[in-house]
Amino acid sequence: MLLAMTPVRIRVTPLAAYLLALAVYSCFMCISTLKEHQRRQYEAMTANDAGIDEDQQRPSIHRRTRSLDPPKFVTVDDFYSWLSSPETDCRKLVRFGGTYCRKTVDSDKNVCLDPDVALKPRNCTVYSFGIGHDTSFDDMSNDFGCDVFMFDPTINKSDVSSQLLKKQKFFHVGISSKNYTLLHNVTYVDSGGGEVIVGKYNTYDEIRKLVGHTNQVVHYLKVDIENTEWDVIPYLSRKGLWPGIMQIAIEVHTMAIMDLPPENVMDELQRYARILLLLRKEGFLRVSYRPNYVEETLYKVPGENRSIPTCSEVLYIRRGPRLIDI
C-alpha cells in the first residue's frame, strides 16, 4: 500500500534568515580567532624556548662598540656616564665583605657568580691587593672556600698575620709597575701613636713568583691600590700578564682632576678611558659600577651647585675574545 507523502513547506522569514546568517558568521569568526590564538601561542613558545637556550649559552652584551678608542668626551659627565654603563650582564651579582664607614658601607666588592666566570667553592683563588685595616672581603672569600692571597705593604705585618683564617696568606708587599721600597709614616688615631713601615713594591709577575703561582688561574683579582692602577694596568698589558684572570674588581681613582686647571680636566679623563679600554682588548667587559660618596673625593663642577664622585668600584669579567685588530 502506498502512502501519500504530503509535502512540507518551510517559510523563512527575513528575520530568521538574518539570524541564521549571523550564527554562521559567528561560528566562522570563532574558529578563525581560535586558530589565530593557537598560532600566536605557538610562536611565543618557540621564541621563548629559543631565547632561553640562547641566554643560557651566551649572556647578553650591551657593548655598543668594539673600538679601543674612547669616545670623545665633551663634559665631565660624559666620562662618568661612559664609565657607569655596563658592557655585559651578570645574573648572579653578590657582594663580599664590607663595613660601615662614615655612615656608608665601605670595602665591599661585587662578585659575579655566573657559571662562565664563577668562583667555585673550595676551588678558587683570590688575589687581594690593598687590605688596609678591613679584611671583611678577604674573610668572606675564605668562608666561601677560596684560597685568599692578601697583599699590602702599608700596614703592620704582625697585626694581620696573627689573625689570618685557615685559607688566607698575607704578603707584606704591594703591586706596582716596577720594584722599589717606600717608607710609610703611619699614625694610629685610636692610640695617638705611630710607626714607620718599610713597604716593598713588586710587579705582578714578580709577585706571582713570590707566591709560587706562575701558571695558577686567578679567579678574582681585587685591586684597591690608591691611584696606582693607572700604572699597573698598562704594565700588565705590555707584559701580557692578563691570561688566567677571570674577574677584576678595581677601585677606580680619578681624583687628580680636582687639582687640575679646568682646561686640562678632559685630557686627563680621556687618558683614564684609554687605559681602561686596555681591559676590553683583553676580553674583559664592565659589569657593575658603584660610586663612592666620600666628601674628600667629590669634584665640584665649575659654575654649578653640584658635585661628582671621582672614586668608584668597578667590576670587569672575562667574557669575550682578546681584540687585536679593530
Secondary structure, DSSP 8 states (H G I E B T S, - for coil): -------------HHHHHHHHHHHHHHHHHHHHHHHHHHHHHHHHHHHHHHHHHHHHS--B------SS----SSHHHHHHHHTS-SB--SSEEEE--EEETTEEES-EEEE--TTT--BTTB-EEEEE--TT--HHHHHHHHHT-EEEEE-SSS-HHHHHTT--TTEEEESEEE-SS-EEEEEEEE-TTTS-EEEEEEEEE-HHHHHHHHT-TT--BSEEEE--TTTHHHHHHHHHHHT--TTB-EEEEEEE-GGGGGS-HHHHHHHHHHHHHHHHHHHHTTEEEEEEEE---GGGEEE-TTSS-EEE-EEEEEEEE-S------
